[in-house]
């Protein structure tokens, strides 16, 4: 608790300050927080792929599919409301979420194929 409590309190103080400034800064802060929450997952997946690791254990495909759907709906709302900040944020987050969904789905498919592959059956050593 001691490690993260000061950061949490500073974050709440910052949010309180931002809320007093009005709609624009709150939207920008929310957009930055959302990107900050999504980007590490994508970076982690890309780095793992670069190392040849394709495991997606612990990553929910349904969560990222829902994120893509929600961002598409928010995008539509932003367009209808004429709110450029919502549109821009949903394009960014939707793109990041789609990339995560595609990487996760393709890795999960590859994992299923590897576990079903008959070539992975252990063979006895050949003694001639």
N, C-alpha and C positions, 0 to 999 in steps of 0.2 A: 504494500500500500504506500509506503514511504516514497517509493521510486516514481509512481505515476500520479499520486494525489496532487502534488504541486502543479504538474502539467495540466491535469484535469481542471483544477481551480483557475489556472491562468486562461485556459480555453473558455471557461464559462465567463470570466471577466471580459475577455476579448469579444465573445458573442454579445454580451450585454452592451458593450460599447458600440458594436456594429449595429445592433438593433436601434439604437438611438439616432443613427445616421439616416435611416429610411430604407425604402424598398430596394434600391439599386445595390448598395453595399451588402445587404442581407443576401440577395440573390447571388452576387459574386462569391460571397463567403460560402454559401451552400454549394455552389458549383465547384469551388475549389476543394471543399471537404469531400464531395462525392468523388471527384477525380482522384483525390488522395486515397480514398478507400478502395478504389477499383484498380488503380495502376499497379500496386505491388503484386497483385495476383497475376496480371499479365506479364510483368517483368520476370516473376518467378517461373512461369511456364516457359517463356522464351529462353531463359537461361538454362533451364533443365533440358530443353530440347537441344540447345547448343552443345551440352555435355553428353548428349545421346540418351538422356533419361526421358522415357515417355510415360512414366507412371502418373496417373491422375488420381491416385488414392486420396480420399478426403476432399475432393472437389466435386461439388454437386452440379451435375449437368442441368437438372431441373431448375436450380437457382439462377443459373446464367441464362437459361431459356426464358425464364420469367422476367429477368432483368431486361432482356432484349424486347420482350413484349411490352413491358411497362414503359420503357423509353420510347417505343413507337407510339404508344398512346399519349404520353406526355408531349411528344413532338407534335402530334395532331392537335392537342390542346393549345400548345404554344402558337401554332400557326393560326388557329381559329381566334385566339385571344390577341394575336398580333404582338406577342411578347418575344422579342428577339433573344433575350437572355435564356428563356426556357428552351427555345429552339436550338440555340447554340450549345447549351449544356447537354440536351438530349442527343444531339448529333455526336458530341464527343463521347459521352458515356455509352450511347448505343453502339458506337464503333468499337470502343474498348470491350464492351460486353460481348459483342458479336465475335470479336477476335478470340476472346477467352472461350466462348462456346464452341467455336470451330476447332481450336487447339485441343480442348478437352474432349470433344466428341471424336475427333480423329484419333487421339491417343487411346481413348477407351475402346474404340473399334479395333485398333492395332493390338491392344492387350488381349481382347477376346480372341482374336485370330491366333495369337501366339500360344495361348493356353489350349487351343483346340488343335494345333498343328501336330500331325502325326510324326513329323521329323524330330520332334523333341523327345521321343521315347529313347530311354537309355539303352544302349546296345552293349552286349557283352564283348570284352576284348577278343579279338581274333587271334588264335594261336595256330599257326600252320606247321 
